[in-house]
Amino acid sequence: MNTWKADDIPAASRQAAVAGEYGRYALLNLGDLAAPPLILRDTAGQLWELIDGRRTVSELVGVVADLFGVEAEDVEGRVVEFLGELEALGLVSAA
């Protein structure tokens, strides 16, 4: 997938191993053990918690916007970029 669209539903990859809680996570792609783990904290960790295979990109953007008290348009690009980075690392894919 090149670009995440509003109605796409991201989900954790089957190859993603996750350890952590409360907004702090270490993610490892078990399909690429040479890659270092990705450490998520703060906003990235909170967004990871929301990626449940049920929420659309639009819903994720709305939740993040609400968390920061800003308009959805202000965070949409960053959320989509983050999803693209996770996808490139093999950690998420479209459900």
C-alpha positions in Angstrom: 0.0 0.0 0.0 1.5 3.3 -1.0 -0.8 5.7 0.9 -3.2 5.1 3.7 -6.7 6.3 2.9 -9.4 7.5 5.4 -11.4 4.3 5.2 -8.4 1.9 5.4 -8.2 -0.2 8.6 -4.7 -0.7 9.8 -3.8 -3.7 11.9 -0.7 -5.1 13.5 1.2 -7.5 11.3 1.3 -11.1 12.2 5.0 -10.8 12.2 5.0 -8.0 14.8 6.2 -8.9 18.2 5.2 -6.3 20.8 6.3 -5.8 24.4 5.2 -3.0 26.7 2.3 -1.1 28.1 0.9 2.3 29.0 2.1 4.1 25.9 5.6 2.6 25.8 6.3 -0.3 23.4 9.1 -2.1 21.7 8.1 -3.6 18.4 10.1 -6.2 16.5 9.4 -7.6 13.0 10.0 -11.3 13.4 10.3 -11.6 9.6 13.4 -9.4 9.7 15.4 -10.2 12.8 18.3 -8.1 11.5 16.2 -5.0 11.9 16.5 -3.3 15.3 13.4 -3.0 17.5 11.3 0.1 17.1 10.7 1.9 20.4 7.5 3.8 20.7 6.5 6.2 23.5 4.3 9.1 24.2 2.1 9.9 21.2 3.5 7.1 19.0 2.8 4.6 21.8 -0.7 5.9 22.3 -1.4 5.6 18.6 -0.1 2.1 18.5 -2.6 1.2 21.2 -5.4 2.4 18.9 -4.3 0.3 16.0 -6.6 -2.6 16.7 -7.8 -3.8 13.2 -11.2 -2.2 13.7 -10.6 1.5 13.6 -10.3 3.3 10.3 -7.5 5.8 9.6 -10.1 8.5 9.8 -11.1 7.3 13.3 -7.5 7.2 14.4 -7.0 10.7 13.2 -10.1 11.8 15.1 -8.9 10.3 18.4 -5.4 11.8 18.1 -6.9 15.2 17.2 -9.1 14.9 20.3 -6.2 14.0 22.5 -4.4 17.2 21.5 -7.4 19.4 21.2 -6.7 20.2 17.6 -8.5 19.8 14.2 -8.2 16.5 12.5 -6.6 18.2 9.5 -3.7 19.3 11.8 -2.7 15.7 12.6 -3.9 13.7 9.6 -0.6 13.9 7.7 1.4 12.8 10.7 -0.8 9.9 11.4 -0.7 8.7 7.8 3.1 9.2 7.8 3.4 7.1 11.0 1.3 4.3 9.5 3.5 4.4 6.4 6.6 4.0 8.5 5.1 1.1 10.5 4.1 -0.5 7.2 7.5 -0.1 5.7 9.0 -1.8 8.7 6.5 -4.7 8.3 4.7 -3.9 11.6 1.2 -3.0 10.2 -0.8 -3.8 7.2 -4.4 -3.1 6.0 -6.9 -5.4 7.7 
